[in-house]
């Protein structure tokens, strides 16, 4: 009895059809996954923007309050209301971190000094050694 071949014509056609179906589905599935990822990113961005909008709405509501305006002016700008006595406390000793330290002037490099002396000698403005 003759041995039958492992790969028949029907099996080859079936394999080709399965590969064609897999190849035709690969791109749409990849696009579907990419679109789902994009939707998730847009939803996260929408949530962030909504939170920012809510914070700005709360801040706008707070700014409309006249008591908040007065309190902020007193805290930040050191304003005093009519009939109030305000005091400013000055430090007796200056803050050591705010004092400026004079830096000595940086000496120019040797070649710059040399070139300036050559230019001064050319123009006749140089000093005579002596």
PARO-285563 format. One record per residue: residue number from 1; x, y, z of N, C-alpha, C, O, CB in turn. Coordinates in nm, 3 decimals, padded with zeros to 5 digits. Glycine has a CB too. Example, Ala and Ser with C-alpha at 12.3 -4.5 7.8 and 13.67 -1.06 7.14 Angstrom:
2
+------+---------+---------+---------+---------+---------+---------+---------+---------+---------+---------+---------+---------+---------+---------+---------+
| romi |      nu |      nv |      nw |     cau |     cav |     caw |      cu |      cv |      cw |      ou |      ov |      ow |     cbu |     cbv |     cbw |
+------+---------+---------+---------+---------+---------+---------+---------+---------+---------+---------+---------+---------+---------+---------+---------+
|    1 |  01.319 | -00.569 |  00.780 |  01.230 | -00.450 |  00.780 |  01.320 | -00.330 |  00.780 |  01.424 | -00.332 |  00.846 |  01.131 | -00.447 |  00.905 |
|    2 |  01.285 | -00.225 |  00.708 |  01.367 | -00.106 |  00.714 |  01.290 |  00.003 |  00.787 |  01.341 |  00.114 |  00.804 |  01.408 | -00.060 |  00.572 |
+------+---------+---------+---------+---------+---------+---------+---------+---------+---------+---------+---------+---------+---------+---------+---------+
END
This chain:
130
+------+---------+---------+---------+---------+---------+---------+---------+---------+---------+---------+---------+---------+---------+---------+---------+
| romi |      nu |      nv |      nw |     cau |     cav |     caw |      cu |      cv |      cw |      ou |      ov |      ow |     cbu |     cbv |     cbw |
+------+---------+---------+---------+---------+---------+---------+---------+---------+---------+---------+---------+---------+---------+---------+---------+
|    1 |  00.082 | -00.116 |  00.000 |  00.000 |  00.000 |  00.000 |  00.088 |  00.125 |  00.000 |  00.188 |  00.132 |  00.071 | -00.094 | -00.001 |  00.119 |
|    2 |  00.050 |  00.220 | -00.078 |  00.128 |  00.341 | -00.094 |  00.097 |  00.438 |  00.020 | -00.017 |  00.450 |  00.066 |  00.100 |  00.408 | -00.230 |
|    3 |  00.200 |  00.504 |  00.063 |  00.186 |  00.598 |  00.175 |  00.124 |  00.728 |  00.123 |  00.166 |  00.781 |  00.020 |  00.324 |  00.626 |  00.243 |
|    4 |  00.024 |  00.777 |  00.196 | -00.041 |  00.902 |  00.154 |  00.044 |  01.021 |  00.197 |  00.104 |  01.017 |  00.304 | -00.184 |  00.913 |  00.215 |
|    5 |  00.049 |  01.124 |  00.117 |  00.127 |  01.243 |  00.156 |  00.061 |  01.314 |  00.275 | -00.061 |  01.312 |  00.290 |  00.142 |  01.340 |  00.037 |
|    6 |  00.144 |  01.376 |  00.357 |  00.096 |  01.446 |  00.477 |  00.009 |  01.567 |  00.439 | -00.093 |  01.591 |  00.503 |  00.215 |  01.492 |  00.564 |
|    7 |  00.048 |  01.642 |  00.339 | -00.021 |  01.764 |  00.300 | -00.101 |  01.737 |  00.173 | -00.047 |  01.719 |  00.064 |  00.080 |  01.881 |  00.277 |
|    8 | -00.230 |  01.736 |  00.191 | -00.316 |  01.712 |  00.076 | -00.354 |  01.847 |  00.015 | -00.322 |  01.952 |  00.071 | -00.444 |  01.632 |  00.116 |
|    9 | -00.421 |  01.844 | -00.099 | -00.463 |  01.966 | -00.166 | -00.565 |  02.042 | -00.083 | -00.562 |  02.164 | -00.076 | -00.521 |  01.934 | -00.303 |
|   10 | -00.655 |  01.969 | -00.019 | -00.756 |  02.034 |  00.065 | -00.692 |  02.103 |  00.185 | -00.731 |  02.214 |  00.221 | -00.860 |  01.930 |  00.112 |
|   11 | -00.596 |  02.038 |  00.246 | -00.528 |  02.097 |  00.363 | -00.452 |  02.222 |  00.323 | -00.451 |  02.319 |  00.399 | -00.431 |  01.994 |  00.428 |
|   12 | -00.391 |  02.223 |  00.207 | -00.316 |  02.341 |  00.160 | -00.412 |  02.456 |  00.135 | -00.383 |  02.570 |  00.171 | -00.236 |  02.309 |  00.032 |
|   13 | -00.525 |  02.428 |  00.072 | -00.624 |  02.533 |  00.047 | -00.679 |  02.586 |  00.179 | -00.698 |  02.706 |  00.194 | -00.739 |  02.481 | -00.043 |
|   14 | -00.704 |  02.498 |  00.273 | -00.754 |  02.539 |  00.405 | -00.652 |  02.627 |  00.476 | -00.689 |  02.727 |  00.538 | -00.787 |  02.415 |  00.492 |
|   15 | -00.526 |  02.593 |  00.469 | -00.421 |  02.672 |  00.532 | -00.412 |  02.810 |  00.467 | -00.395 |  02.910 |  00.536 | -00.284 |  02.600 |  00.522 |
|   16 | -00.423 |  02.815 |  00.335 | -00.418 |  02.944 |  00.265 | -00.538 |  03.030 |  00.304 | -00.523 |  03.150 |  00.324 | -00.415 |  02.922 |  00.112 |
|   17 | -00.655 |  02.971 |  00.313 | -00.775 |  03.046 |  00.351 | -00.763 |  03.098 |  00.494 | -00.798 |  03.213 |  00.521 | -00.901 |  02.957 |  00.336 |
|   18 | -00.714 |  03.015 |  00.585 | -00.697 |  03.058 |  00.725 | -00.595 |  03.172 |  00.733 | -00.616 |  03.269 |  00.806 | -00.651 |  02.939 |  00.814 |
|   19 | -00.486 |  03.161 |  00.660 | -00.386 |  03.269 |  00.660 | -00.444 |  03.397 |  00.600 | -00.417 |  03.506 |  00.650 | -00.260 |  03.227 |  00.580 |
|   20 | -00.523 |  03.387 |  00.495 | -00.583 |  03.505 |  00.433 | -00.680 |  03.573 |  00.529 | -00.683 |  03.695 |  00.539 | -00.655 |  03.468 |  00.303 |
|   21 | -00.758 |  03.493 |  00.600 | -00.851 |  03.551 |  00.698 | -00.775 |  03.619 |  00.810 | -00.811 |  03.729 |  00.852 | -00.944 |  03.441 |  00.756 |
|   22 | -00.668 |  03.554 |  00.861 | -00.588 |  03.614 |  00.969 | -00.523 |  03.744 |  00.923 | -00.517 |  03.841 |  00.997 | -00.480 |  03.515 |  01.017 |
|   23 | -00.474 |  03.743 |  00.797 | -00.409 |  03.865 |  00.746 | -00.511 |  03.976 |  00.725 | -00.480 |  04.093 |  00.750 | -00.336 |  03.835 |  00.614 |
|   24 | -00.630 |  03.942 |  00.681 | -00.731 |  04.044 |  00.658 | -00.787 |  04.099 |  00.788 | -00.838 |  04.211 |  00.789 | -00.843 |  03.989 |  00.573 |
|   25 | -00.779 |  04.025 |  00.897 | -00.830 |  04.072 |  01.026 | -00.723 |  04.144 |  01.109 | -00.757 |  04.214 |  01.204 | -00.885 |  03.956 |  01.104 |
|   26 | -00.598 |  04.128 |  01.076 | -00.491 |  04.184 |  01.159 | -00.497 |  04.336 |  01.162 | -00.489 |  04.395 |  01.270 | -00.354 |  04.139 |  01.107 |
|   27 | -00.509 |  04.401 |  01.047 | -00.511 |  04.548 |  01.044 | -00.633 |  04.607 |  01.114 | -00.617 |  04.699 |  01.194 | -00.506 |  04.596 |  00.900 |
|   28 | -00.754 |  04.558 |  01.088 | -00.869 |  04.615 |  01.160 | -00.861 |  04.595 |  01.311 | -00.901 |  04.683 |  01.388 | -00.996 |  04.554 |  01.109 |
|   29 | -00.811 |  04.483 |  01.354 | -00.798 |  04.459 |  01.499 | -00.696 |  04.555 |  01.558 | -00.717 |  04.608 |  01.667 | -00.757 |  04.312 |  01.528 |
|   30 | -00.586 |  04.576 |  01.488 | -00.485 |  04.670 |  01.536 | -00.542 |  04.812 |  01.543 | -00.517 |  04.883 |  01.640 | -00.362 |  04.668 |  01.446 |
|   31 | -00.617 |  04.853 |  01.442 | -00.681 |  04.984 |  01.442 | -00.784 |  04.996 |  01.555 | -00.794 |  05.100 |  01.619 | -00.747 |  05.012 |  01.307 |
|   32 | -00.859 |  04.891 |  01.578 | -00.958 |  04.891 |  01.685 | -00.891 |  04.912 |  01.821 | -00.937 |  04.991 |  01.904 | -01.038 |  04.759 |  01.685 |
|   33 | -00.782 |  04.842 |  01.843 | -00.709 |  04.856 |  01.970 | -00.651 |  04.996 |  01.983 | -00.656 |  05.054 |  02.091 | -00.596 |  04.751 |  01.980 |
|   34 | -00.598 |  05.051 |  01.875 | -00.542 |  05.187 |  01.879 | -00.651 |  05.289 |  01.907 | -00.630 |  05.384 |  01.983 | -00.470 |  05.220 |  01.746 |
|   35 | -00.768 |  05.271 |  01.847 | -00.878 |  05.363 |  01.872 | -00.929 |  05.354 |  02.015 | -00.964 |  05.455 |  02.075 | -00.992 |  05.337 |  01.775 |
|   36 | -00.933 |  05.235 |  02.070 | -00.976 |  05.218 |  02.209 | -00.876 |  05.288 |  02.303 | -00.916 |  05.350 |  02.402 | -00.989 |  05.067 |  02.244 |
|   37 | -00.747 |  05.277 |  02.272 | -00.645 |  05.344 |  02.353 | -00.662 |  05.496 |  02.342 | -00.651 |  05.566 |  02.442 | -00.502 |  05.302 |  02.307 |
|   38 | -00.688 |  05.546 |  02.221 | -00.710 |  05.689 |  02.201 | -00.831 |  05.738 |  02.278 | -00.829 |  05.846 |  02.337 | -00.728 |  05.720 |  02.054 |
|   39 | -00.938 |  05.658 |  02.279 | -01.059 |  05.695 |  02.354 | -01.029 |  05.703 |  02.502 | -01.075 |  05.795 |  02.570 | -01.172 |  05.594 |  02.328 |
|   40 | -00.952 |  05.607 |  02.553 | -00.917 |  05.608 |  02.695 | -00.834 |  05.732 |  02.730 | -00.855 |  05.793 |  02.834 | -00.840 |  05.480 |  02.733 |
|   41 | -00.740 |  05.769 |  02.642 | -00.658 |  05.889 |  02.667 | -00.744 |  06.015 |  02.665 | -00.725 |  06.105 |  02.747 | -00.546 |  05.900 |  02.562 |
|   42 | -00.839 |  06.022 |  02.570 | -00.927 |  06.138 |  02.563 | -01.018 |  06.148 |  02.685 | -01.047 |  06.257 |  02.733 | -01.011 |  06.133 |  02.436 |
|   43 | -01.063 |  06.034 |  02.735 | -01.146 |  06.036 |  02.857 | -01.064 |  06.085 |  02.976 | -01.115 |  06.161 |  03.059 | -01.203 |  05.895 |  02.885 |
|   44 | -00.939 |  06.043 |  02.986 | -00.854 |  06.090 |  03.096 | -00.829 |  06.240 |  03.084 | -00.832 |  06.312 |  03.184 | -00.720 |  06.014 |  03.098 |
|   45 | -00.804 |  06.287 |  02.961 | -00.783 |  06.430 |  02.940 | -00.910 |  06.510 |  02.972 | -00.903 |  06.619 |  03.029 | -00.738 |  06.457 |  02.795 |
|   46 | -01.024 |  06.455 |  02.935 | -01.151 |  06.521 |  02.965 | -01.171 |  06.532 |  03.116 | -01.216 |  06.636 |  03.165 | -01.269 |  06.445 |  02.901 |
|   47 | -01.137 |  06.427 |  03.190 | -01.151 |  06.431 |  03.335 | -01.058 |  06.538 |  03.394 | -01.097 |  06.610 |  03.486 | -01.120 |  06.293 |  03.397 |
|   48 | -00.936 |  06.548 |  03.341 | -00.840 |  06.647 |  03.391 | -00.890 |  06.789 |  03.361 | -00.883 |  06.877 |  03.447 | -00.701 |  06.625 |  03.328 |
|   49 | -00.939 |  06.810 |  03.240 | -00.989 |  06.942 |  03.203 | -01.112 |  06.978 |  03.286 | -01.129 |  07.094 |  03.326 | -01.024 |  06.947 |  03.053 |
|   50 | -01.195 |  06.881 |  03.311 | -01.315 |  06.906 |  03.394 | -01.275 |  06.943 |  03.537 | -01.336 |  07.031 |  03.598 | -01.407 |  06.781 |  03.395 |
|   51 | -01.172 |  06.878 |  03.591 | -01.125 |  06.912 |  03.725 | -01.067 |  07.054 |  03.726 | -01.091 |  07.130 |  03.820 | -01.018 |  06.811 |  03.772 |
|   52 | -00.992 |  07.090 |  03.622 | -00.939 |  07.227 |  03.612 | -01.052 |  07.329 |  03.602 | -01.046 |  07.435 |  03.666 | -00.845 |  07.239 |  03.490 |
|   53 | -01.153 |  07.298 |  03.522 | -01.267 |  07.388 |  03.508 | -01.339 |  07.406 |  03.640 | -01.380 |  07.517 |  03.675 | -01.363 |  07.336 |  03.402 |
|   54 | -01.355 |  07.297 |  03.714 | -01.422 |  07.304 |  03.843 | -01.341 |  07.390 |  03.942 | -01.397 |  07.469 |  04.017 | -01.444 |  07.163 |  03.901 |
|   55 | -01.208 |  07.374 |  03.940 | -01.123 |  07.454 |  04.029 | -01.132 |  07.602 |  03.992 | -01.138 |  07.687 |  04.081 | -00.977 |  07.406 |  04.022 |
|   56 | -01.133 |  07.632 |  03.863 | -01.145 |  07.772 |  03.820 | -01.282 |  07.830 |  03.855 | -01.292 |  07.947 |  03.890 | -01.120 |  07.784 |  03.670 |
|   57 | -01.386 |  07.748 |  03.846 | -01.519 |  07.796 |  03.883 | -01.525 |  07.827 |  04.033 | -01.586 |  07.926 |  04.073 | -01.626 |  07.692 |  03.846 |
|   58 | -01.462 |  07.742 |  04.115 | -01.457 |  07.769 |  04.259 | -01.378 |  07.896 |  04.288 | -01.416 |  07.975 |  04.374 | -01.395 |  07.649 |  04.334 |
|   59 | -01.267 |  07.915 |  04.216 | -01.186 |  08.034 |  04.237 | -01.264 |  08.159 |  04.194 | -01.256 |  08.262 |  04.260 | -01.053 |  08.024 |  04.158 |
|   60 | -01.338 |  08.149 |  04.085 | -01.418 |  08.263 |  04.039 | -01.527 |  08.297 |  04.142 | -01.554 |  08.414 |  04.167 | -01.482 |  08.233 |  03.902 |
|   61 | -01.587 |  08.195 |  04.200 | -01.689 |  08.218 |  04.304 | -01.626 |  08.284 |  04.426 | -01.686 |  08.372 |  04.487 | -01.757 |  08.084 |  04.344 |
|   62 | -01.507 |  08.241 |  04.461 | -01.437 |  08.298 |  04.576 | -01.400 |  08.444 |  04.550 | -01.407 |  08.527 |  04.641 | -01.311 |  08.216 |  04.609 |
|   63 | -01.359 |  08.476 |  04.428 | -01.319 |  08.612 |  04.395 | -01.438 |  08.708 |  04.401 | -01.421 |  08.826 |  04.431 | -01.255 |  08.617 |  04.255 |
|   64 | -01.557 |  08.658 |  04.374 | -01.675 |  08.744 |  04.380 | -01.713 |  08.783 |  04.522 | -01.790 |  08.877 |  04.541 | -01.793 |  08.674 |  04.315 |
|   65 | -01.660 |  08.715 |  04.621 | -01.691 |  08.743 |  04.761 | -01.615 |  08.868 |  04.807 | -01.492 |  08.868 |  04.801 | -01.656 |  08.622 |  04.851 |
|   66 | -01.683 |  08.975 |  04.852 | -01.612 |  09.097 |  04.893 | -01.526 |  09.076 |  05.018 | -01.423 |  09.142 |  05.032 | -01.713 |  09.209 |  04.919 |
|   67 | -01.566 |  08.988 |  05.107 | -01.484 |  08.961 |  05.225 | -01.351 |  08.896 |  05.188 | -01.248 |  08.925 |  05.249 | -01.559 |  08.871 |  05.324 |
|   68 | -01.352 |  08.810 |  05.088 | -01.229 |  08.746 |  05.043 | -01.135 |  08.852 |  04.984 | -01.014 |  08.847 |  05.006 | -01.258 |  08.635 |  04.940 |
|   69 | -01.192 |  08.946 |  04.909 | -01.110 |  09.052 |  04.849 | -01.044 |  09.136 |  04.958 | -00.925 |  09.167 |  04.949 | -01.196 |  09.142 |  04.758 |
|   70 | -01.121 |  09.172 |  05.062 | -01.063 |  09.252 |  05.171 | -00.955 |  09.174 |  05.245 | -00.849 |  09.228 |  05.276 | -01.173 |  09.297 |  05.269 |
|   71 | -00.982 |  09.048 |  05.274 | -00.885 |  08.966 |  05.347 | -00.757 |  08.948 |  05.266 | -00.647 |  08.955 |  05.321 | -00.946 |  08.828 |  05.382 |
|   72 | -00.772 |  08.926 |  05.137 | -00.654 |  08.909 |  05.051 | -00.574 |  09.038 |  05.042 | -00.451 |  09.034 |  05.042 | -00.695 |  08.862 |  04.912 |
|   73 | -00.643 |  09.152 |  05.033 | -00.572 |  09.280 |  05.027 | -00.494 |  09.304 |  05.155 | -00.383 |  09.358 |  05.151 | -00.672 |  09.395 |  05.002 |
|   74 | -00.550 |  09.264 |  05.269 | -00.478 |  09.282 |  05.396 | -00.357 |  09.189 |  05.404 | -00.250 |  09.229 |  05.448 | -00.571 |  09.257 |  05.515 |
|   75 | -00.375 |  09.064 |  05.362 | -00.266 |  08.966 |  05.373 | -00.154 |  08.993 |  05.274 | -00.037 |  08.997 |  05.311 | -00.320 |  08.825 |  05.352 |
|   76 | -00.189 |  09.012 |  05.149 | -00.086 |  09.023 |  05.045 | -00.031 |  09.164 |  05.028 |  00.089 |  09.182 |  05.009 | -00.142 |  08.977 |  04.915 |
|   77 | -00.118 |  09.262 |  05.035 | -00.077 |  09.399 |  05.005 | -00.062 |  09.485 |  05.130 | -00.025 |  09.602 |  05.120 | -00.177 |  09.463 |  04.912 |
|   78 | -00.090 |  09.429 |  05.248 | -00.078 |  09.498 |  05.376 | -00.164 |  09.624 |  05.380 | -00.121 |  09.727 |  05.431 |  00.068 |  09.534 |  05.403 |
|   79 | -00.284 |  09.615 |  05.326 | -00.378 |  09.727 |  05.332 | -00.443 |  09.733 |  05.469 | -00.455 |  09.632 |  05.538 | -00.485 |  09.715 |  05.222 |
|   80 | -00.486 |  09.853 |  05.508 | -00.559 |  09.873 |  05.633 | -00.695 |  09.931 |  05.598 | -00.707 |  10.018 |  05.512 | -00.481 |  09.966 |  05.731 |
|   81 | -00.796 |  09.883 |  05.667 | -00.929 |  09.936 |  05.646 | -00.946 |  10.070 |  05.716 | -00.863 |  10.107 |  05.799 | -01.035 |  09.836 |  05.695 |
|   82 | -01.052 |  10.142 |  05.685 | -01.075 |  10.269 |  05.753 | -01.101 |  10.246 |  05.902 | -01.181 |  10.159 |  05.939 | -01.193 |  10.344 |  05.688 |
|   83 | -01.034 |  10.323 |  05.986 | -01.050 |  10.312 |  06.131 | -00.962 |  10.204 |  06.194 | -00.968 |  10.186 |  06.316 | -01.191 |  10.284 |  06.162 |
|   84 | -00.883 |  10.134 |  06.118 | -00.796 |  10.031 |  06.173 | -00.656 |  10.088 |  06.193 | -00.614 |  10.178 |  06.120 | -00.791 |  09.907 |  06.080 |
|   85 | -00.586 |  10.037 |  06.292 | -00.446 |  10.074 |  06.314 | -00.360 |  09.957 |  06.269 | -00.377 |  09.844 |  06.315 | -00.418 |  10.112 |  06.464 |
|   86 | -00.270 |  09.984 |  06.179 | -00.183 |  09.880 |  06.126 | -00.039 |  09.911 |  06.167 |  00.002 |  10.027 |  06.170 | -00.197 |  09.869 |  05.972 |
|   87 |  00.034 |  09.808 |  06.196 |  00.173 |  09.822 |  06.237 |  00.259 |  09.735 |  06.147 |  00.220 |  09.627 |  06.104 |  00.191 |  09.784 |  06.386 |
|   88 |  00.378 |  09.787 |  06.121 |  00.477 |  09.712 |  06.046 |  00.595 |  09.689 |  06.139 |  00.654 |  09.785 |  06.189 |  00.521 |  09.785 |  05.915 |
|   89 |  00.630 |  09.566 |  06.162 |  00.740 |  09.532 |  06.252 |  00.865 |  09.516 |  06.168 |  00.872 |  09.433 |  06.077 |  00.709 |  09.403 |  06.334 |
|   90 |  00.964 |  09.597 |  06.199 |  01.090 |  09.592 |  06.126 |  01.190 |  09.514 |  06.209 |  01.190 |  09.525 |  06.332 |  01.144 |  09.736 |  06.093 |
|   91 |  01.275 |  09.437 |  06.146 |  01.380 |  09.365 |  06.216 |  01.489 |  09.463 |  06.257 |  01.526 |  09.552 |  06.180 |  01.437 |  09.251 |  06.129 |
|   92 |  01.540 |  09.445 |  06.380 |  01.647 |  09.532 |  06.427 |  01.778 |  09.501 |  06.354 |  01.855 |  09.591 |  06.322 |  01.666 |  09.518 |  06.579 |
|   93 |  01.802 |  09.374 |  06.329 |  01.924 |  09.333 |  06.259 |  01.887 |  09.295 |  06.115 |  01.788 |  09.226 |  06.092 |  01.994 |  09.213 |  06.331 |
|   94 |  01.966 |  09.341 |  06.022 |  01.936 |  09.300 |  05.885 |  01.960 |  09.150 |  05.867 |  02.046 |  09.091 |  05.933 |  02.022 |  09.379 |  05.784 |
|   95 |  01.884 |  09.093 |  05.780 |  01.895 |  08.950 |  05.753 |  02.028 |  08.923 |  05.683 |  02.062 |  08.990 |  05.586 |  01.776 |  08.901 |  05.667 |
|   96 |  02.103 |  08.824 |  05.733 |  02.233 |  08.795 |  05.674 |  02.221 |  08.733 |  05.536 |  02.314 |  08.741 |  05.456 |  02.312 |  08.701 |  05.765 |
|   97 |  02.108 |  08.672 |  05.508 |  02.092 |  08.611 |  05.376 |  02.063 |  08.716 |  05.269 |  02.085 |  08.692 |  05.150 |  01.980 |  08.508 |  05.378 |
|   98 |  02.014 |  08.833 |  05.311 |  01.980 |  08.935 |  05.211 |  02.095 |  09.032 |  05.186 |  02.089 |  09.111 |  05.092 |  01.858 |  09.013 |  05.255 |
|   99 |  02.201 |  09.027 |  05.268 |  02.312 |  09.118 |  05.244 |  02.386 |  09.077 |  05.118 |  02.401 |  08.958 |  05.089 |  02.409 |  09.120 |  05.366 |
|  100 |  02.431 |  09.175 |  05.045 |  02.504 |  09.145 |  04.922 |  02.653 |  09.150 |  04.950 |  02.701 |  09.236 |  05.024 |  02.465 |  09.243 |  04.810 |
|  101 |  02.722 |  09.060 |  04.893 |  02.867 |  09.053 |  04.908 |  02.927 |  09.107 |  04.779 |  02.895 |  09.061 |  04.670 |  02.916 |  08.906 |  04.939 |
|  102 |  03.015 |  09.205 |  04.795 |  03.078 |  09.262 |  04.677 |  03.183 |  09.164 |  04.625 |  03.273 |  09.121 |  04.697 |  03.143 |  09.401 |  04.709 |
|  103 |  03.167 |  09.131 |  04.499 |  03.262 |  09.042 |  04.434 |  03.374 |  09.128 |  04.375 |  03.347 |  09.231 |  04.313 |  03.192 |  08.955 |  04.324 |
|  104 |  03.497 |  09.087 |  04.392 |  03.603 |  09.163 |  04.327 |  03.589 |  09.151 |  04.175 |  03.545 |  09.049 |  04.123 |  03.744 |  09.114 |  04.374 |
|  105 |  03.629 |  09.257 |  04.107 |  03.618 |  09.256 |  03.962 |  03.705 |  09.145 |  03.904 |  03.820 |  09.127 |  03.945 |  03.657 |  09.393 |  03.902 |
|  106 |  03.651 |  09.073 |  03.812 |  03.725 |  08.963 |  03.752 |  03.836 |  09.020 |  03.664 |  03.812 |  09.111 |  03.585 |  03.631 |  08.870 |  03.669 |
|  107 |  03.954 |  08.968 |  03.679 |  04.065 |  09.014 |  03.596 |  04.050 |  08.953 |  03.457 |  04.017 |  08.835 |  03.443 |  04.203 |  08.975 |  03.660 |
|  108 |  04.075 |  09.034 |  03.356 |  04.061 |  08.979 |  03.221 |  04.172 |  08.879 |  03.194 |  04.275 |  08.881 |  03.262 |  04.063 |  09.092 |  03.115 |
|  109 |  04.154 |  08.792 |  03.097 |  04.260 |  08.696 |  03.064 |  04.384 |  08.768 |  03.010 |  04.374 |  08.881 |  02.962 |  04.210 |  08.593 |  02.961 |
|  110 |  04.499 |  08.702 |  03.019 |  04.627 |  08.764 |  02.986 |  04.632 |  08.810 |  02.841 |  04.691 |  08.914 |  02.810 |  04.739 |  08.666 |  03.013 |
|  111 |  04.569 |  08.733 |  02.751 |  04.577 |  08.771 |  02.609 |  04.496 |  08.898 |  02.581 |  04.531 |  08.975 |  02.491 |  04.526 |  08.655 |  02.520 |
|  112 |  04.389 |  08.919 |  02.657 |  04.313 |  09.042 |  02.638 |  04.394 |  09.163 |  02.686 |  04.395 |  09.267 |  02.620 |  04.177 |  09.035 |  02.713 |
|  113 |  04.461 |  09.149 |  02.800 |  04.545 |  09.256 |  02.851 |  04.659 |  09.286 |  02.754 |  04.691 |  09.402 |  02.729 |  04.602 |  09.219 |  02.990 |
|  114 |  04.720 |  09.180 |  02.698 |  04.828 |  09.198 |  02.603 |  04.780 |  09.271 |  02.478 |  04.846 |  09.363 |  02.430 |  04.888 |  09.062 |  02.564 |
|  115 |  04.665 |  09.231 |  02.426 |  04.613 |  09.295 |  02.305 |  04.577 |  09.441 |  02.330 |  04.602 |  09.526 |  02.244 |  04.491 |  09.220 |  02.254 |
|  116 |  04.520 |  09.472 |  02.445 |  04.488 |  09.610 |  02.478 |  04.615 |  09.695 |  02.488 |  04.616 |  09.811 |  02.446 |  04.409 |  09.617 |  02.611 |
|  117 |  04.721 |  09.637 |  02.542 |  04.845 |  09.714 |  02.550 |  04.906 |  09.736 |  02.411 |  04.964 |  09.842 |  02.386 |  04.947 |  09.643 |  02.640 |
|  118 |  04.892 |  09.639 |  02.322 |  04.942 |  09.656 |  02.184 |  04.862 |  09.765 |  02.114 |  04.919 |  09.849 |  02.046 |  04.933 |  09.522 |  02.104 |
|  119 |  04.729 |  09.764 |  02.131 |  04.646 |  09.867 |  02.069 |  04.678 |  10.005 |  02.126 |  04.681 |  10.103 |  02.051 |  04.497 |  09.835 |  02.089 |
|  120 |  04.702 |  10.014 |  02.257 |  04.735 |  10.143 |  02.317 |  04.869 |  10.194 |  02.265 |  04.886 |  10.314 |  02.245 |  04.738 |  10.132 |  02.471 |
|  121 |  04.965 |  10.105 |  02.243 |  05.095 |  10.146 |  02.190 |  05.082 |  10.195 |  02.046 |  05.151 |  10.289 |  02.006 |  05.195 |  10.029 |  02.198 |
|  122 |  04.993 |  10.131 |  01.967 |  04.973 |  10.174 |  01.828 |  04.911 |  10.312 |  01.820 |  04.946 |  10.392 |  01.733 |  04.886 |  10.073 |  01.754 |
|  123 |  04.818 |  10.341 |  01.909 |  04.748 |  10.470 |  01.903 |  04.826 |  10.578 |  01.977 |  04.790 |  10.695 |  01.967 |  04.607 |  10.457 |  01.963 |
|  124 |  04.931 |  10.544 |  02.048 |  05.010 |  10.643 |  02.120 |  04.951 |  10.679 |  02.255 |  04.992 |  10.779 |  02.315 |  05.024 |  10.766 |  02.038 |
|  125 |  04.857 |  10.602 |  02.303 |  04.794 |  10.631 |  02.432 |  04.857 |  10.550 |  02.546 |  04.814 |  10.563 |  02.661 |  04.645 |  10.602 |  02.424 |
|  126 |  04.955 |  10.470 |  02.517 |  05.017 |  10.387 |  02.620 |  05.101 |  10.468 |  02.718 |  05.145 |  10.579 |  02.686 |  05.103 |  10.282 |  02.555 |
|  127 |  05.124 |  10.413 |  02.836 |  05.208 |  10.479 |  02.935 |  05.352 |  10.430 |  02.920 |  05.378 |  10.315 |  02.886 |  05.156 |  10.454 |  03.079 |
|  128 |  05.443 |  10.520 |  02.947 |  05.585 |  10.482 |  02.941 |  05.624 |  10.422 |  03.075 |  05.585 |  10.469 |  03.182 |  05.676 |  10.605 |  02.907 |
|  129 |  05.702 |  10.317 |  03.065 |  05.751 |  10.254 |  03.187 |  05.863 |  10.339 |  03.244 |  05.946 |  10.393 |  03.170 |  05.801 |  10.109 |  03.160 |
|  130 |  05.864 |  10.350 |  03.371 |  05.975 |  10.430 |  03.422 |  05.972 |  10.450 |  03.564 |  06.061 |  10.516 |  03.618 |  05.980 |  10.557 |  03.361 |
+------+---------+---------+---------+---------+---------+---------+---------+---------+---------+---------+---------+---------+---------+---------+---------+
END
